[in-house]
Amino acid sequence: MAKLLIVEARFYDHLNDMLIDGAKEALESAGHEFDVITVPGALEIPGAISLAIDSGQYEGFVAIGVVIRGETYHFEIVAGESARGIMALTMDGVAIGNGIITTENEEQALARADKSRKNKGGEAAQAAIRMLELSTQFAPTA
């Protein structure tokens, strides 16, 4: 059993609630403990994970957020840079499931967040669990 941290960028409450629900259900059914923290936006998720890594309290992480395209270029920055930050951490061996959904509109986000449809929160938690398994499998032996 591992302890994971769900880091959510709360912006669209109803969508975040669905993603968190899916993530919690997946972690609970796999027998893992978890905490949930909230950050201001998707760009802050990698930084929060980095701070949490330094604490040594968690073995894996689930990133949760919703980024819906608006009228400006800001969508591209948030979507790309949050993904880049998470990828940089994973390349350093951190077990992270990326559940930051990036969509053109709210209907697409709803389809991805809803547990009875695409359940991207649950998928992100399962990805984090799998990455934890791989980190154990590939851990250096003494």
N, C-alpha and C positions, 0 to 999 in steps of 0.2 A: 504494500500500500504506500502510495506517495502522497505528498501534499503539493497541490497546485494552486496557482493564483490566477483568477479570472480578472483581467484588466479591461474594464469597459470604458468607452468614450460615450457618455450618455448625452445624446442630442435628440433623438427621436424616441421618446419614452416607450411607446407601445411596441415599436420594433425591437428596441433593446431588451425589453422584458421578454419577448419571445426568444431572442437569441440566448439570453442568459438562462432561461428555462431549459432550452435544449442542451446547453452546456452542462448545467447542474445535473440534469437527468443522466447524461452520459457518464459523468464523473462518478455520481452516486452508484449507478448500476455496475460500474467497474470497481467499486470499493475504495475509491480515492477520497481523501479529504481535500477541502478547498476553502479559500477565502475569496471575497470579491472586493475590489476597490474600483473607484470611479475617478477618471481623469477628465479634464475639460474637453478634449477632442482627440481625434484619431492620431494627430501628429505627436501627441504626448504619450501614446501607448508605448512605443519603444523605450523612451526615457524612463517611464515608470517601471518597465520590466528590468531595465538595466539597474536601477536603484534597488529593486527587489532581489536581484541576483546577488548583489553585494551583501544583502542582509543574511544570506544563507538559509532562509526559512523555507524556501520552495524549491522543488525539483523540476517543475515544469510550469508552463504558462499557457493561458488561453486568451487571445486578443479578440475583443468583441467591439464592434462599432458599425455604424451605418453612414455611408457617404453617398449622397444623392446629388447627381449633376444639377448645377444651378445655371445661372446666366453668365457666370464669369469663369476665368481660367483657374480659379481657386480649387475647383474639383480635381483638376489634373495634379496640382501640387499635393493636395492632401492624400489622394489615392496613391500616387506614386511614391511620395516620400515616406508615408507610413509603412508601405510594403517594403521599401528599401531598408528602412530601419529594422524592421522585423527580420528581413532576410539576412542582414549583417549579423544580427544576434544568432540566428540559426547557424550561420556559417562558422561561428565561434563555438558551436556545440550546445547551444541552449535549446531545450525542448520546448517548442512553441507551436501551437495550433493557431493559424490565422483565420479568425472569423470576422474580419472587417469586410463587410460587403459593400461593393461599389456598384451603383446602379444608375440607370438613366432616369428612373422615376420611382414613386412610392409603391406602385403596384409590383414592380420587379423586386423591390426590397421586401415587401410583404410576402411574396412567394418564397423568397430565400430564408426569411426569418421564421416563418410558421413551421412548427414541429411536424405538423401533419402534411407538409408539402416538402420543401427541400431541407429544412432543419440544419442550416449552416452553423448554428451554435453548437449543436450536437456533433456535427462533423469536425468542427474545430477542436472540440474536446477530445474526440477520438484520435485526431491527428497528433495532439499533444501527448496523449497516452502512448501512441505508437512510437513517437520520437523518443520518449523516455525508455521504452523497451529497447530501441536501437542503441541508445547511449549506454545501456547496461551491457548489451551484446558486444559492443565494440570498445568497452572500457579496457584500458591497459591492465594487464595482469602483472602482479609483482614477481 
